[in-house]
Amino acid sequence: MTVPAPPIRVLIADDQEMVRTGFRFFLDAQPDITVVAEAVDGEEAVELARRERPDVCLLDIRMPKLDGLAATRLLAGPDVVDPLRVVVVTTFDLDEYVYGALRGGACGFLLKDSGPILLAEAVRAAAAGDSLVSPSVTVRLLKHLTAATAETPKPAPSAPALREPLTDREAEVVRLVALGRTNAEIAAELYVSLSTVKTHLSSVQLKLGARNRVEIAAWAWQHGQVRPGS
């Protein structure tokens, strides 16, 4: 008899009670997710997360005492010895918020109007060591980086030399990750199995020194491997 996996333990941090209640109501209704803690500000979020060690932390950005970006750095930043998995969920689709969250170690960035289904998918992706970024956010990032490149007199950056170059198929996977595709969508587009996609992603992470697919996408955007309209 197969023993079912324990539910994904989630912390919700948002200063609006209505948002916390809505998130908890939907997530607790999922058979594989349970909300174990709620925080009303960033300081409480960090304290509860360090004590409860949830599988996934859902953090709003604009919170009192300590904002979500600072809380993300404390829980998942590059200097954190045992980082937690953080998904930033916000109303504000601002470039500085997106970059701040990803640089701070977040493994996902979701807009509150993305809907409950995408919220659950983001939780599951984070718990599995994967990432999910709202498609509209991906488009904003691509447009922003392309505009920044056009404003500078320097040519668009080419991919740096790697210790071991990406294969053609790995480069295709990287491009699709940067466009916001899920693993299942990549598998369908490249006519390969889901396990093959995961194998390619593991190899790419090793070659790029990336911790997750968000960092893979950021590498692709920053080094001209993908353009808006691709």
C-alpha positions as CSV (number, residue, x, y, z in Angstrom):
1,M,0.0,0.0,0.0
2,T,1.4,3.4,-1.0
3,V,1.7,5.9,1.8
4,P,0.4,9.3,0.7
5,A,2.9,12.1,0.8
6,P,2.4,14.6,3.6
7,P,0.7,17.9,2.5
8,I,2.7,20.9,1.5
9,R,3.0,23.2,4.5
10,V,2.4,26.8,3.7
11,L,2.9,30.2,5.5
12,I,0.8,33.2,4.3
13,A,2.0,36.7,5.1
14,D,-0.2,39.6,4.1
15,D,-1.3,42.6,6.1
16,Q,-4.9,42.3,4.7
17,E,-7.1,39.9,6.5
18,M,-9.3,39.4,3.5
19,V,-6.4,38.3,1.4
20,R,-5.1,35.9,4.0
21,T,-8.6,34.4,4.5
22,G,-9.1,33.9,0.8
23,F,-5.7,32.3,0.3
24,R,-6.2,30.0,3.3
25,F,-9.7,29.0,2.2
26,F,-8.6,28.0,-1.2
27,L,-5.3,26.4,-0.3
28,D,-6.7,24.4,2.6
29,A,-9.3,23.0,0.2
30,Q,-6.5,21.4,-1.8
31,P,-5.9,17.7,-0.8
32,D,-2.1,18.2,-0.9
33,I,-1.7,21.6,0.7
34,T,-2.3,22.9,4.3
35,V,-1.8,26.4,5.7
36,V,0.2,26.1,9.0
37,A,0.8,29.8,9.8
38,E,-0.4,33.4,9.0
39,A,1.5,36.6,9.5
40,V,0.3,40.2,9.4
41,D,3.7,41.9,8.8
42,G,7.2,41.1,7.6
43,E,8.7,40.7,11.0
44,E,6.1,38.2,12.1
45,A,6.5,36.3,8.8
46,V,10.3,35.9,9.3
47,E,9.8,34.8,12.9
48,L,7.0,32.3,12.1
49,A,8.9,30.9,9.1
50,R,12.1,30.3,11.0
51,R,10.1,28.6,13.8
52,E,7.6,26.6,11.7
53,R,9.9,25.8,8.7
54,P,7.0,25.6,6.2
55,D,7.6,24.1,2.8
56,V,6.5,27.3,1.1
57,C,6.2,30.9,2.2
58,L,3.8,33.2,0.4
59,L,4.9,36.8,1.0
60,D,3.2,40.0,0.1
61,I,5.5,42.9,-0.7
62,R,3.9,46.0,0.9
63,M,3.7,45.0,4.6
64,P,4.4,47.0,7.8
65,K,7.5,46.7,9.9
66,L,9.4,44.7,7.3
67,D,8.5,44.6,3.6
68,G,8.2,41.3,1.7
69,L,11.5,41.9,-0.3
70,A,13.5,42.3,2.9
71,A,11.7,39.3,4.4
72,T,12.6,37.3,1.3
73,R,16.3,38.1,1.6
74,L,16.3,37.0,5.3
75,L,14.5,33.7,4.5
76,A,15.9,32.8,1.1
77,G,18.7,35.1,0.2
78,P,22.1,33.9,-1.1
79,D,23.7,34.2,2.4
80,V,21.1,32.1,4.1
81,V,22.5,28.8,5.2
82,D,19.3,26.8,5.0
83,P,17.0,28.9,2.8
84,L,13.2,28.5,2.6
85,R,11.2,28.5,-0.5
86,V,9.5,31.8,-1.0
87,V,6.9,32.9,-3.5
88,V,6.2,36.6,-3.7
89,V,2.5,37.3,-4.3
90,T,1.6,41.0,-4.9
91,T,-0.8,43.3,-6.5
92,F,1.9,45.5,-8.0
93,D,3.5,44.4,-11.3
94,L,6.6,46.7,-10.9
95,D,10.0,46.0,-12.4
96,E,11.9,46.9,-9.2
97,Y,9.7,44.5,-7.2
98,V,10.2,41.6,-9.6
99,Y,14.0,42.1,-9.7
100,G,14.2,42.6,-5.9
101,A,12.2,39.4,-5.3
102,L,14.3,37.3,-7.7
103,R,17.6,38.7,-6.5
104,G,16.5,38.1,-2.9
105,G,16.1,34.4,-3.5
106,A,12.4,34.0,-4.3
107,C,11.5,31.0,-6.4
108,G,8.3,32.5,-7.8
109,F,6.6,35.8,-8.4
110,L,2.8,35.8,-8.7
111,L,0.2,38.6,-9.2
112,K,-2.8,38.4,-6.9
113,D,-5.1,38.6,-9.8
114,S,-3.6,35.5,-11.4
115,G,-6.3,33.4,-9.8
116,P,-6.4,30.6,-7.2
117,I,-5.5,27.8,-9.6
118,L,-2.2,29.5,-10.5
119,L,-1.6,30.2,-6.8
120,A,-1.9,26.4,-6.0
121,E,0.4,25.6,-9.0
122,A,3.0,28.1,-7.7
123,V,2.9,26.5,-4.2
124,R,3.3,23.0,-5.7
125,A,6.1,24.2,-8.0
126,A,8.0,25.8,-5.2
127,A,7.6,22.8,-2.9
128,A,9.0,20.6,-5.7
129,G,12.1,22.9,-6.1
130,D,10.7,24.4,-9.2
131,S,9.4,27.9,-9.9
132,L,6.5,29.7,-11.4
133,V,6.5,33.3,-12.5
134,S,3.3,35.0,-13.8
135,P,3.4,35.1,-17.6
136,S,2.6,38.8,-17.6
137,V,5.6,39.4,-15.3
138,T,7.8,37.4,-17.7
139,V,6.7,39.7,-20.6
140,R,7.4,42.8,-18.5
141,L,10.9,41.5,-17.7
142,L,11.7,40.8,-21.3
143,K,10.5,44.2,-22.5
144,H,12.4,45.9,-19.7
145,L,15.7,44.2,-20.4
146,T,15.3,44.7,-24.2
147,A,14.6,48.4,-23.6
148,A,17.6,48.7,-21.3
149,T,19.8,47.1,-23.9
150,A,18.5,49.5,-26.6
151,E,19.3,52.5,-24.5
152,T,23.0,51.6,-23.9
153,P,25.7,52.1,-26.6
154,K,27.1,48.7,-25.8
155,P,26.0,45.7,-27.9
156,A,23.6,43.2,-26.5
157,P,25.5,40.9,-24.2
158,S,26.3,37.5,-25.5
159,A,26.3,34.4,-23.4
160,P,29.5,34.1,-21.4
161,A,31.8,31.2,-21.9
162,L,30.8,28.3,-19.7
163,R,33.0,25.6,-18.3
164,E,30.9,23.2,-20.3
165,P,28.7,24.7,-23.1
166,L,25.0,24.1,-23.3
167,T,23.9,21.5,-25.9
168,D,21.4,22.7,-28.6
169,R,18.6,21.0,-26.8
170,E,19.6,22.5,-23.4
171,A,19.6,26.0,-25.1
172,E,16.1,25.3,-26.4
173,V,15.0,24.4,-22.9
174,V,16.6,27.6,-21.4
175,R,14.8,29.7,-24.0
176,L,11.4,28.2,-23.2
177,V,12.0,28.6,-19.5
178,A,12.8,32.2,-20.0
179,L,9.5,32.6,-21.9
180,G,7.6,31.3,-18.9
181,R,6.8,27.8,-20.1
182,T,6.1,25.1,-17.6
183,N,7.9,21.7,-17.7
184,A,4.8,20.1,-19.2
185,E,4.6,22.8,-21.9
186,I,8.3,22.4,-22.7
187,A,7.9,18.7,-23.1
188,A,5.0,19.1,-25.4
189,E,6.7,21.7,-27.5
190,L,9.9,19.8,-27.9
191,Y,8.2,16.4,-28.2
192,V,10.1,14.9,-25.3
193,S,9.1,13.3,-22.0
194,L,8.7,15.3,-18.8
195,S,11.5,13.4,-17.2
196,T,13.8,14.4,-20.1
197,V,13.0,18.0,-19.6
198,K,13.8,17.7,-15.9
199,T,17.1,16.0,-16.8
200,H,18.0,18.9,-19.1
201,L,17.1,21.4,-16.4
202,S,19.3,19.7,-13.9
203,S,22.2,19.8,-16.3
204,V,21.6,23.4,-17.2
205,Q,21.5,24.4,-13.5
206,L,24.8,22.7,-12.9
207,K,26.4,24.4,-15.9
208,L,25.1,27.9,-15.1
209,G,25.5,27.6,-11.3
210,A,21.7,28.4,-11.0
211,R,19.7,27.4,-8.0
212,N,16.4,27.2,-9.7
213,R,14.5,27.9,-13.0
214,V,14.1,31.6,-12.1
215,E,17.8,32.0,-12.1
216,I,18.0,30.1,-15.4
217,A,15.5,32.5,-16.9
218,A,17.3,35.5,-15.5
219,W,20.5,34.3,-17.1
220,A,18.8,33.9,-20.5
221,W,17.3,37.4,-20.3
222,Q,20.5,39.0,-19.2
223,H,22.7,37.4,-21.9
224,G,20.4,37.9,-24.9
225,Q,19.3,34.3,-25.3
226,V,15.7,35.4,-25.7
227,R,13.8,38.4,-27.0
228,P,10.2,39.7,-26.7
229,G,8.1,38.2,-29.4
230,S,10.1,35.0,-29.4
